[in-house]
Amino acid sequence: MLPYKRSQRVSDLIREEVADIIMYRLKDPRIGFITVTGVDMTDDLKLARVFVSILKEEDREQTLEILNDAKPFFRSALGKRLKMKFTPAIEFRLDTSIEYGYKIDKLLKKIKDHSEDS
């Protein structure tokens, strides 16, 4: 038995493939710097939630809209690349974990500075 579930292995593969498709196949000049940070797969492998981090804050809404409009293109490209019976539906979401970590780090530094002053 493999050490982790099939849905986890498929999500890792989809993360790599979607990142490759964005870098080399998606030809939209409005898209800036995007990082595919993770993929959550349902256990039945029917839905893949792709989490992306977008560098420029002002471009986030537009870039997310462009990616969601290109879902049929992504699904078609994944269908050609993956050897699966069904190609999962794709849903793009913004990954806010980096911003959350930055906020926590800032709060911890503030607490540290306050304790050193006392």
Backbone as CSV, one residue per row, in Angstrom:
resi,resn,N_x,N_y,N_z,CA_x,CA_y,CA_z,C_x,C_y,C_z
1,MET,0.845,-1.185,0.000,0.000,0.000,0.000,0.890,1.248,0.000
2,LEU,0.497,2.234,-0.768,1.269,3.465,-0.844,1.042,4.321,0.396
3,PRO,2.007,5.161,0.748,1.935,5.896,2.005,0.858,6.987,2.059
4,TYR,0.311,7.401,0.909,-0.752,8.391,0.979,-1.803,8.130,-0.090
5,LYS,-2.956,8.765,0.064,-4.118,8.460,-0.758,-3.905,8.814,-2.229
6,ARG,-4.681,8.179,-3.065,-4.610,8.438,-4.500,-4.975,9.882,-4.805
7,SER,-5.954,10.432,-4.101,-6.354,11.814,-4.359,-5.197,12.775,-4.093
8,GLN,-4.358,12.466,-3.125,-3.191,13.303,-2.841,-2.155,13.197,-3.957
9,ARG,-1.937,11.985,-4.450,-0.981,11.804,-5.547,-1.471,12.506,-6.811
10,VAL,-2.756,12.404,-7.097,-3.322,13.054,-8.276,-3.260,14.576,-8.125
11,SER,-3.515,15.080,-6.921,-3.457,16.537,-6.722,-2.043,17.070,-6.926
12,ASP,-1.020,16.316,-6.502,0.368,16.712,-6.746,0.664,16.763,-8.241
13,LEU,0.187,15.774,-8.964,0.395,15.727,-10.412,-0.332,16.878,-11.105
14,ILE,-1.560,17.150,-10.689,-2.333,18.239,-11.298,-1.678,19.585,-11.008
15,ARG,-1.136,19.758,-9.814,-0.445,21.012,-9.476,0.710,21.257,-10.442
16,GLU,1.509,20.230,-10.685,2.637,20.357,-11.608,2.171,20.653,-13.027
17,GLU,1.141,19.953,-13.470,0.661,20.122,-14.842,0.010,21.486,-15.052
18,VAL,-0.794,21.945,-14.097,-1.430,23.257,-14.227,-0.377,24.361,-14.240
19,ALA,0.642,24.232,-13.402,1.723,25.227,-13.401,2.422,25.244,-14.758
20,ASP,2.652,24.090,-15.337,3.282,24.006,-16.647,2.394,24.615,-17.729
21,ILE,1.098,24.362,-17.662,0.162,24.921,-18.642,0.130,26.440,-18.536
22,ILE,0.113,26.968,-17.328,0.103,28.424,-17.146,1.386,29.037,-17.710
23,MET,2.517,28.399,-17.450,3.798,28.959,-17.898,3.982,28.900,-19.407
24,TYR,3.615,27.780,-20.018,3.992,27.564,-21.408,2.853,27.560,-22.416
25,ARG,1.626,27.345,-21.999,0.540,27.217,-22.966,-0.472,28.354,-22.903
26,LEU,-0.634,28.982,-21.753,-1.631,30.041,-21.610,-1.029,31.339,-22.140
27,LYS,-1.564,31.825,-23.235,-0.993,32.992,-23.917,-1.883,34.220,-23.712
28,ASP,-2.029,34.653,-22.499,-2.818,35.849,-22.203,-1.879,36.902,-21.623
29,PRO,-1.705,38.028,-22.313,-0.753,39.038,-21.838,-1.179,39.735,-20.541
30,ARG,-2.446,39.610,-20.167,-2.922,40.262,-18.940,-2.505,39.515,-17.686
31,ILE,-2.054,38.292,-17.840,-1.676,37.475,-16.682,-0.250,37.815,-16.273
32,GLY,-0.090,38.102,-14.993,1.224,38.424,-14.459,1.895,37.200,-13.864
33,PHE,2.593,37.416,-12.765,3.334,36.346,-12.107,2.398,35.550,-11.208
34,ILE,2.235,34.273,-11.517,1.337,33.379,-10.775,2.133,32.184,-10.272
35,THR,1.846,31.777,-9.026,2.423,30.561,-8.472,1.289,29.630,-8.080
36,VAL,1.331,28.406,-8.556,0.345,27.399,-8.152,0.853,26.810,-6.845
37,THR,0.144,27.126,-5.751,0.630,26.736,-4.430,0.109,25.380,-3.966
38,GLY,-1.004,24.942,-4.505,-1.531,23.655,-4.088,-2.801,23.297,-4.814
39,VAL,-3.192,22.038,-4.676,-4.432,21.535,-5.270,-5.114,20.657,-4.243
40,ASP,-6.384,20.927,-3.999,-7.212,20.062,-3.150,-8.110,19.234,-4.051
41,MET,-8.012,17.922,-3.941,-8.851,17.023,-4.731,-9.913,16.418,-3.832
42,THR,-11.094,16.266,-4.374,-12.104,15.508,-3.650,-11.710,14.035,-3.720
43,ASP,-12.203,13.231,-2.781,-11.814,11.819,-2.732,-12.278,11.037,-3.959
44,ASP,-13.363,11.507,-4.621,-13.836,10.823,-5.817,-13.137,11.310,-7.090
45,LEU,-12.178,12.219,-6.946,-11.353,12.748,-8.042,-12.163,13.489,-9.110
46,LYS,-13.303,14.038,-8.733,-14.152,14.746,-9.695,-13.907,16.249,-9.705
47,LEU,-13.362,16.806,-8.626,-13.156,18.249,-8.527,-11.764,18.543,-7.986
48,ALA,-11.078,19.454,-8.663,-9.751,19.899,-8.223,-9.819,21.391,-7.947
49,ARG,-9.584,21.772,-6.696,-9.508,23.194,-6.342,-8.041,23.601,-6.408
50,VAL,-7.725,24.449,-7.372,-6.345,24.874,-7.602,-6.143,26.205,-6.899
51,PHE,-5.197,26.251,-5.962,-4.899,27.470,-5.221,-3.712,28.163,-5.865
52,VAL,-3.901,29.457,-6.174,-2.851,30.230,-6.818,-2.521,31.454,-5.981
53,SER,-1.262,31.840,-6.045,-0.795,33.056,-5.407,-0.410,34.018,-6.527
54,ILE,-0.948,35.240,-6.475,-0.721,36.226,-7.522,0.066,37.374,-6.913
55,LEU,1.173,37.722,-7.547,2.118,38.678,-6.984,1.522,40.072,-6.810
56,LYS,0.984,40.644,-7.873,0.454,42.004,-7.797,-0.961,41.994,-7.234
57,GLU,-1.137,42.698,-6.134,-2.435,42.714,-5.469,-3.527,43.317,-6.346
58,GLU,-3.186,44.326,-7.136,-4.198,44.992,-7.963,-4.642,44.126,-9.146
59,ASP,-3.874,43.104,-9.505,-4.224,42.229,-10.628,-4.924,40.951,-10.197
60,ARG,-5.116,40.750,-8.920,-5.621,39.467,-8.428,-7.007,39.116,-8.957
61,GLU,-7.941,40.061,-8.868,-9.313,39.769,-9.305,-9.359,39.462,-10.799
62,GLN,-8.675,40.280,-11.590,-8.680,40.083,-13.034,-8.012,38.759,-13.415
63,THR,-6.897,38.447,-12.798,-6.177,37.212,-13.106,-7.002,35.986,-12.720
64,LEU,-7.643,36.042,-11.559,-8.489,34.930,-11.129,-9.662,34.743,-12.089
65,GLU,-10.220,35.846,-12.571,-11.322,35.776,-13.532,-10.848,35.163,-14.854
66,ILE,-9.653,35.544,-15.308,-9.092,34.996,-16.546,-8.883,33.489,-16.400
67,LEU,-8.323,33.073,-15.266,-8.089,31.643,-15.042,-9.398,30.868,-15.003
68,ASN,-10.409,31.419,-14.330,-11.694,30.721,-14.256,-12.399,30.692,-15.606
69,ASP,-12.188,31.715,-16.436,-12.757,31.696,-17.784,-12.070,30.659,-18.672
70,ALA,-10.824,30.345,-18.356,-10.056,29.379,-19.149,-10.182,27.953,-18.613
71,LYS,-11.131,27.689,-17.725,-11.271,26.347,-17.155,-11.459,25.259,-18.214
72,PRO,-12.270,25.480,-19.261,-12.376,24.423,-20.278,-11.044,24.128,-20.975
73,PHE,-10.245,25.158,-21.201,-8.922,24.965,-21.799,-8.041,24.120,-20.888
74,PHE,-8.028,24.438,-19.594,-7.221,23.678,-18.639,-7.681,22.225,-18.564
75,ARG,-8.990,22.020,-18.535,-9.510,20.656,-18.420,-9.163,19.835,-19.667
76,SER,-9.250,20.465,-20.813,-8.894,19.780,-22.049,-7.409,19.432,-22.068
77,ALA,-6.560,20.388,-21.694,-5.115,20.147,-21.674,-4.745,19.070,-20.655
78,LEU,-5.407,19.088,-19.484,-5.142,18.055,-18.479,-5.596,16.681,-18.967
79,GLY,-6.718,16.649,-19.665,-7.222,15.388,-20.194,-6.239,14.739,-21.150
80,LYS,-5.522,15.553,-21.925,-4.521,15.023,-22.851,-3.253,14.579,-22.129
81,ARG,-2.946,15.208,-21.001,-1.696,14.912,-20.287,-1.835,13.789,-19.257
82,LEU,-3.008,13.647,-18.640,-3.202,12.672,-17.572,-3.811,11.389,-18.113
83,LYS,-3.410,10.295,-17.577,-3.964,8.992,-17.964,-5.005,8.589,-16.926
84,MET,-6.154,9.284,-17.001,-7.228,9.021,-16.043,-8.526,8.768,-16.807
85,LYS,-9.411,8.019,-16.184,-10.701,7.740,-16.805,-11.521,9.025,-16.925
86,PHE,-11.536,9.837,-15.859,-12.266,11.102,-15.855,-11.285,12.233,-15.566
87,THR,-11.443,13.318,-16.285,-10.656,14.509,-15.994,-11.441,15.341,-14.997
88,PRO,-10.841,15.724,-13.886,-11.594,16.469,-12.865,-11.967,17.879,-13.330
89,ALA,-13.072,18.366,-12.795,-13.443,19.763,-13.006,-12.458,20.619,-12.210
90,ILE,-12.173,21.798,-12.720,-11.166,22.650,-12.086,-11.823,23.914,-11.569
91,GLU,-11.373,24.322,-10.411,-11.862,25.543,-9.770,-10.640,26.285,-9.238
92,PHE,-10.455,27.532,-9.671,-9.305,28.313,-9.218,-9.706,29.172,-8.026
93,ARG,-8.837,29.181,-7.022,-9.058,29.993,-5.820,-7.768,30.704,-5.441
94,LEU,-7.931,31.846,-4.806,-6.785,32.628,-4.372,-6.248,32.060,-3.070
95,ASP,-4.953,31.844,-3.006,-4.305,31.334,-1.796,-3.858,32.528,-0.954
96,THR,-4.434,32.650,0.212,-4.110,33.776,1.084,-3.208,33.361,2.239
97,SER,-2.656,32.170,2.199,-1.852,31.688,3.319,-0.549,32.477,3.478
98,ILE,0.025,32.965,2.386,1.267,33.729,2.476,1.001,35.058,3.194
99,GLU,-0.095,35.706,2.823,-0.455,36.968,3.487,-0.780,36.742,4.960
100,TYR,-1.453,35.635,5.246,-1.795,35.314,6.625,-0.531,35.087,7.452
101,GLY,0.427,34.362,6.881,1.692,34.132,7.569,2.453,35.428,7.808
102,TYR,2.417,36.326,6.838,3.075,37.628,6.990,2.430,38.430,8.121
103,LYS,1.097,38.370,8.194,0.368,39.083,9.249,0.731,38.531,10.633
104,ILE,0.793,37.220,10.759,1.153,36.580,12.024,2.581,36.954,12.412
105,ASP,3.492,36.925,11.432,4.887,37.286,11.684,4.994,38.735,12.175
106,LYS,4.242,39.623,11.576,4.249,41.035,11.977,3.734,41.207,13.408
107,LEU,2.687,40.459,13.743,2.150,40.524,15.110,3.158,39.989,16.125
108,LEU,3.836,38.899,15.791,4.832,38.334,16.708,5.997,39.292,16.915
109,LYS,6.432,39.964,15.855,7.504,40.954,15.999,7.059,42.121,16.866
110,LYS,5.803,42.513,16.720,5.262,43.616,17.523,5.240,43.232,19.001
111,ILE,4.840,41.985,19.302,4.817,41.509,20.687,6.236,41.437,21.243
112,LYS,7.180,40.972,20.429,8.571,40.866,20.866,9.158,42.244,21.175
113,ASP,8.899,43.206,20.290,9.398,44.564,20.495,8.777,45.194,21.748
114,HIS,7.496,44.916,21.987,6.811,45.459,23.151,7.380,44.860,24.444
115,SER,7.689,43.554,24.425,8.231,42.908,25.626,9.671,43.358,25.921
116,GLU,10.440,43.682,24.876,11.809,44.174,25.078,11.808,45.594,25.631
117,ASP,10.802,46.387,25.282,10.705,47.762,25.782,10.326,47.817,27.255
118,SER,9.630,46.803,27.740,9.148,46.790,29.123,10.192,46.368,30.123
